[in-house]
Amino acid sequence: MSIPQAENAYVCHPPPPFLGHFRSSCDAGAGFRRPPTHIEGHGFGTGGHLRPSPPPRCCAETDPTADLYPAAKNETYTIERALTPEPIASTYNNFYEYGTYKQISEAAQQLKTRPWEIEIDGLVEKPMTIAFDDLVRKIPLETRLYRHRCVEAWSMTVPWTGFPLKSLLAMANPLASAKYVRFETFMDPSMAPGQNDFLYPWPYIEGLTIKEAGHDLAFLVTGAYDKPMAKQFGAPIRLHLPWKYGFKSIKSIRKISFVEERPVGLWEALQSSEYGFWANVNPEVPHPRWSQAQERVIGTSDVIPTQLFNGYGAEVADLYAGLESENLYM
């Protein structure tokens, strides 16, 4: 029996506590048995380094959007530390649809990304279903360097390519009654064996307020490392929200709905006392089972202090004015 860890190299997938044999990588640092991985010294304070696995074997597919990369770099979005090397980032992933362990990069090659359509519906003036290959050519792409903070207290830095989520909002033109944006991934157990696991309420769902979705930092990702996005990262299109814990950044999006009621995400549905709607990074608010004060920087031996809103507080703090009664950091 394998013991799952948590997080797509950018999307955290923390195992809920009611699954007795499931423990997260943060739990491992507290003395629980940890599954074998390509990480040596995985726990806090061990000076651990990563030994990259071989790149995943992949079929010789020609991506029809390859000509769009590399995209121009947006110099507004830089980071203060080195990028996580691609060989490490591309083999240290969670994608529970393909396995409850970090080394899912080969299994994720089962994901069929063509044809791929995205449905945009709900409280909008312009509902539509659009092919990904058409959508990605409608909005100019750019590359941004973003920090990523997993709820499990580890972090990466990644060069994402994509476009601001607010550009898609402008296309759909949501009605005034739309208060939230609901995201849904694919549902196809025939190409994603993990979706046969009855313990999880598939498909993966996440949500934002309409105000959060309209913030410039909210980014729809179509590529990474100057090329179309690898399948294990959530191809062909995913969300990245750098000020939130990673489980909010849903992968392989099939449907975007504008709704009046607050969506309930997959992890919130499993264990709302540990994984909530807001999930903003805050080092002073511990997870019920571990501290959030520090984070391991994947690919290095560094353990660094975590920053409020993952260092993006100057940009996003105003989104939460007047919401002090909400559980903003869980």
C-alpha positions as CSV (number, residue, x, y, z in Angstrom):
1,M,0.0,0.0,0.0
2,S,1.4,3.4,-0.9
3,I,1.1,6.3,1.4
4,P,0.2,9.5,-0.5
5,Q,1.8,12.8,0.0
6,A,0.2,16.1,-1.0
7,E,0.6,18.5,-3.8
8,N,0.9,18.7,-7.5
9,A,4.1,20.5,-8.0
10,Y,2.1,23.4,-7.8
11,V,-1.3,22.2,-6.7
12,C,-1.4,20.8,-3.2
13,H,-3.4,17.7,-2.6
14,P,-3.3,17.2,1.1
15,P,-4.7,13.9,2.4
16,P,-7.6,14.3,4.8
17,P,-7.1,13.1,8.4
18,F,-10.1,10.8,8.4
19,L,-8.2,8.5,6.0
20,G,-6.2,6.6,8.6
21,H,-3.4,5.3,6.4
22,F,-3.1,8.6,4.5
23,R,-0.4,11.0,5.8
24,S,1.0,14.1,4.2
25,S,4.7,14.9,3.7
26,C,4.4,17.5,6.5
27,D,3.2,14.7,8.8
28,A,6.3,12.8,7.8
29,G,8.4,15.4,9.5
30,A,6.5,14.7,12.7
31,G,7.6,11.1,12.8
32,F,5.2,9.3,10.6
33,R,6.5,6.7,8.1
34,R,7.1,8.3,4.7
35,P,6.8,6.7,1.3
36,P,9.9,6.3,-0.8
37,T,10.5,9.2,-3.2
38,H,13.4,10.7,-5.0
39,I,13.9,13.1,-2.1
40,E,16.7,12.5,0.4
41,G,16.3,14.1,3.8
42,H,12.7,15.0,3.1
43,G,11.7,16.3,6.6
44,F,12.3,19.7,8.1
45,G,15.7,20.5,9.4
46,T,17.4,17.5,7.6
47,G,19.3,19.5,5.0
48,G,17.5,17.5,2.4
49,H,18.3,17.7,-1.3
50,L,16.4,16.4,-4.3
51,R,17.7,13.8,-6.6
52,P,15.8,14.4,-9.8
53,S,14.1,11.4,-11.3
54,P,14.6,10.7,-15.0
55,P,12.3,12.8,-17.2
56,P,9.0,11.0,-17.9
57,R,8.8,9.0,-21.1
58,C,6.3,10.7,-23.4
59,C,4.9,10.0,-26.7
60,A,6.2,12.2,-29.6
61,E,3.3,14.5,-29.7
62,T,3.5,17.8,-31.6
63,D,1.7,20.5,-29.6
64,P,-0.3,22.7,-32.0
65,T,0.4,25.7,-29.8
66,A,4.2,25.3,-29.7
67,D,4.7,28.3,-31.9
68,L,3.4,30.5,-29.1
69,Y,6.4,29.8,-26.9
70,P,8.5,31.3,-25.5
71,A,6.3,34.3,-24.6
72,A,7.5,37.7,-23.6
73,K,8.4,38.0,-19.9
74,N,6.4,40.4,-17.8
75,E,9.0,42.1,-15.7
76,T,6.4,43.2,-13.2
77,Y,6.4,39.6,-11.8
78,T,9.8,38.6,-10.7
79,I,11.1,36.6,-7.7
80,E,13.9,37.0,-5.2
81,R,15.3,33.5,-5.4
82,A,16.4,31.0,-8.1
83,L,13.8,29.2,-10.2
84,T,13.2,25.6,-9.4
85,P,15.0,23.5,-12.1
86,E,12.6,22.0,-14.6
87,P,13.9,18.4,-14.1
88,I,12.9,18.7,-10.4
89,A,9.7,20.5,-10.9
90,S,8.5,18.2,-13.6
91,T,9.1,15.0,-11.5
92,Y,7.8,16.3,-8.1
93,N,4.1,16.5,-8.7
94,N,0.8,15.6,-7.2
95,F,-2.0,14.8,-9.6
96,Y,-4.4,12.6,-7.6
97,E,-6.2,11.6,-10.7
98,Y,-3.0,9.7,-11.6
99,G,-1.8,8.5,-8.2
100,T,-1.4,9.5,-4.5
101,Y,2.4,10.0,-4.6
102,K,4.8,12.6,-6.0
103,Q,6.2,10.6,-8.9
104,I,3.2,10.6,-11.2
105,S,4.9,12.2,-14.2
106,E,4.8,9.1,-16.3
107,A,1.3,8.1,-15.3
108,A,0.1,11.5,-16.2
109,Q,1.0,10.9,-19.8
110,Q,-2.3,9.1,-20.1
111,L,-4.0,12.5,-20.0
112,K,-5.5,13.2,-23.5
113,T,-5.3,16.9,-24.1
114,R,-6.7,17.0,-27.6
115,P,-9.4,17.7,-28.4
116,W,-9.9,19.9,-25.4
117,E,-12.9,22.2,-25.0
118,I,-13.7,24.6,-22.2
119,E,-17.2,25.4,-21.3
120,I,-17.9,28.9,-19.9
121,D,-21.4,29.2,-18.5
122,G,-23.6,30.5,-15.7
123,L,-24.3,34.1,-15.0
124,V,-22.6,35.6,-18.0
125,E,-23.7,37.5,-21.0
126,K,-21.6,35.4,-23.4
127,P,-21.8,31.7,-22.5
128,M,-19.6,29.7,-24.8
129,T,-17.8,26.4,-25.4
130,I,-14.4,27.1,-26.9
131,A,-11.5,24.8,-28.0
132,F,-8.4,25.4,-26.0
133,D,-6.4,25.8,-29.2
134,D,-8.7,28.7,-30.2
135,L,-8.8,30.3,-26.7
136,V,-5.0,30.4,-26.3
137,R,-4.7,32.4,-29.5
138,K,-7.4,35.0,-28.6
139,I,-5.5,36.5,-25.7
140,P,-1.8,37.5,-25.7
141,L,0.4,35.2,-23.6
142,E,3.1,36.3,-21.2
143,T,5.6,34.7,-18.9
144,R,5.6,35.4,-15.2
145,L,7.9,34.2,-12.4
146,Y,5.7,33.2,-9.4
147,R,6.4,31.8,-6.0
148,H,4.3,28.8,-5.1
149,R,3.5,27.8,-1.5
150,C,2.1,24.4,-0.7
151,V,-0.2,24.0,2.2
152,E,2.3,21.2,3.3
153,A,4.9,23.8,4.0
154,W,7.2,23.5,1.0
155,S,7.6,25.9,-1.9
156,M,8.8,26.3,-5.5
157,T,9.4,29.1,-8.0
158,V,8.2,28.6,-11.5
159,P,8.2,30.4,-14.8
160,W,4.6,30.2,-15.9
161,T,3.2,31.3,-19.3
162,G,-0.4,32.2,-19.8
163,F,-2.8,35.1,-19.4
164,P,-4.6,36.9,-16.6
165,L,-7.9,35.3,-15.6
166,K,-9.4,38.8,-15.8
167,S,-9.0,38.6,-19.6
168,L,-11.3,35.6,-19.7
169,L,-13.8,37.5,-17.5
170,A,-13.8,40.2,-20.0
171,M,-14.6,37.7,-22.8
172,A,-17.5,36.2,-20.8
173,N,-18.8,39.5,-19.4
174,P,-20.3,38.2,-16.1
175,L,-23.6,39.6,-14.8
176,A,-23.8,41.7,-11.6
177,S,-25.4,38.7,-9.9
178,A,-22.3,36.5,-10.4
179,K,-20.5,36.5,-7.0
180,Y,-18.1,33.6,-7.5
181,V,-16.2,31.7,-10.2
182,R,-16.4,27.9,-10.1
183,F,-13.7,25.8,-11.8
184,E,-14.1,22.1,-12.7
185,T,-11.6,19.7,-14.2
186,F,-12.3,16.7,-16.4
187,M,-14.0,13.5,-15.3
188,D,-12.8,10.4,-17.2
189,P,-11.7,7.4,-15.2
190,S,-10.7,5.6,-18.4
191,M,-7.7,8.0,-18.8
192,A,-7.3,9.0,-15.1
193,P,-7.4,5.8,-13.0
194,G,-7.3,7.8,-9.7
195,Q,-10.8,8.9,-10.4
196,N,-12.0,5.4,-9.7
197,D,-11.1,6.1,-6.0
198,F,-14.4,6.5,-4.2
199,L,-12.8,8.3,-1.3
200,Y,-12.6,11.5,-3.4
201,P,-15.6,13.5,-4.7
202,W,-14.5,13.7,-8.3
203,P,-14.2,15.8,-10.4
204,Y,-11.8,18.3,-8.8
205,I,-13.6,21.6,-8.2
206,E,-12.4,24.9,-6.9
207,G,-13.7,28.5,-6.6
208,L,-12.9,32.1,-6.1
209,T,-14.8,35.3,-5.5
210,I,-15.5,37.4,-8.6
211,K,-13.2,40.0,-7.0
212,E,-10.3,37.6,-6.6
213,A,-10.8,36.3,-10.1
214,G,-10.5,39.8,-11.4
215,H,-7.2,40.5,-9.7
216,D,-4.2,40.7,-12.0
217,L,-2.2,38.1,-10.1
218,A,-4.8,35.4,-10.8
219,F,-3.3,33.6,-13.8
220,L,-4.5,31.0,-16.3
221,V,-1.5,29.0,-17.2
222,T,-0.9,27.3,-20.6
223,G,2.8,26.8,-20.5
224,A,5.9,26.4,-18.2
225,Y,9.6,26.7,-18.8
226,D,9.1,28.4,-22.2
227,K,7.1,25.6,-23.7
228,P,3.5,24.2,-23.7
229,M,2.6,22.9,-20.3
230,A,3.6,19.3,-19.5
231,K,0.7,17.0,-18.7
232,Q,1.8,16.4,-15.1
233,F,1.5,20.2,-14.5
234,G,-2.2,20.2,-15.5
235,A,-2.2,20.6,-19.2
236,P,-3.5,22.1,-21.3
237,I,-4.8,24.9,-19.0
238,R,-4.7,25.4,-15.2
239,L,-5.0,28.1,-12.7
240,H,-2.3,29.7,-10.5
241,L,-3.0,31.9,-7.5
242,P,0.4,32.7,-6.0
243,W,-1.0,34.2,-2.7
244,K,-3.0,31.1,-1.8
245,Y,-2.1,27.6,-0.8
246,G,-1.5,25.5,-3.8
247,F,-4.6,23.3,-3.6
248,K,-6.6,26.3,-4.8
249,S,-4.8,26.2,-8.2
250,I,-6.9,23.7,-10.1
251,K,-5.4,21.8,-13.1
252,S,-6.7,20.7,-16.5
253,I,-9.8,22.9,-16.5
254,R,-12.8,21.9,-18.5
255,K,-15.5,24.2,-17.2
256,I,-15.6,27.7,-15.7
257,S,-19.0,28.8,-14.3
258,F,-20.1,32.1,-12.9
259,V,-22.4,31.5,-10.0
260,E,-24.2,33.3,-7.1
261,E,-23.4,30.7,-4.4
262,R,-20.0,30.0,-3.0
263,P,-18.5,26.8,-4.6
264,V,-17.2,24.0,-2.4
265,G,-13.9,22.6,-3.5
266,L,-12.8,19.0,-3.4
267,W,-10.6,19.4,-0.4
268,E,-13.1,21.5,1.5
269,A,-15.8,18.9,0.8
270,L,-13.5,16.2,2.3
271,Q,-12.3,18.2,5.4
272,S,-13.5,21.7,5.8
273,S,-11.9,22.2,9.2
274,E,-8.5,21.9,7.5
275,Y,-9.0,23.1,3.9
276,G,-11.3,26.0,3.5
277,F,-12.6,28.2,0.7
278,W,-10.1,31.1,1.2
279,A,-6.8,29.3,1.9
280,N,-4.6,32.5,1.9
281,V,-1.1,31.9,3.0
282,N,-0.4,33.1,6.6
283,P,2.7,31.9,8.6
284,E,0.9,32.8,11.9
285,V,-2.1,30.5,11.3
286,P,-1.0,26.9,11.6
287,H,-2.7,24.0,9.9
288,P,-4.4,21.9,12.5
289,R,-1.6,19.3,12.1
290,W,1.5,21.3,11.4
291,S,3.1,24.8,11.5
292,Q,3.0,27.2,8.5
293,A,5.7,29.4,9.9
294,Q,8.4,28.0,7.6
295,E,8.7,26.3,4.2
296,R,11.2,24.0,2.5
297,V,12.4,25.3,-0.8
298,I,12.3,22.3,-3.1
299,G,15.6,21.6,-4.9
300,T,17.7,23.2,-2.1
301,S,18.5,22.6,1.5
302,D,16.9,25.9,2.5
303,V,14.2,26.3,5.1
304,I,12.9,29.9,5.0
305,P,10.3,31.9,6.8
306,T,6.9,32.0,5.1
307,Q,5.5,35.4,4.2
308,L,1.9,36.6,4.7
309,F,0.0,36.1,1.4
310,N,3.2,34.3,0.2
311,G,4.9,37.7,-0.2
312,Y,2.0,39.2,-2.3
313,G,0.3,41.1,0.5
314,A,0.9,44.6,-1.0
315,E,-1.1,43.5,-4.0
316,V,-3.9,41.4,-2.6
317,A,-4.6,42.4,1.1
318,D,-7.2,44.9,0.0
319,L,-9.3,42.1,-1.4
320,Y,-10.1,41.0,2.1
321,A,-11.0,44.3,3.7
322,G,-14.2,43.9,5.8
323,L,-13.9,40.1,5.8
324,E,-12.2,39.7,9.2
325,S,-15.0,37.4,10.4
326,E,-14.1,34.9,7.6
327,N,-11.6,32.1,8.1
328,L,-9.2,33.7,5.5
329,Y,-6.2,31.6,6.2
330,M,-7.4,28.0,6.1
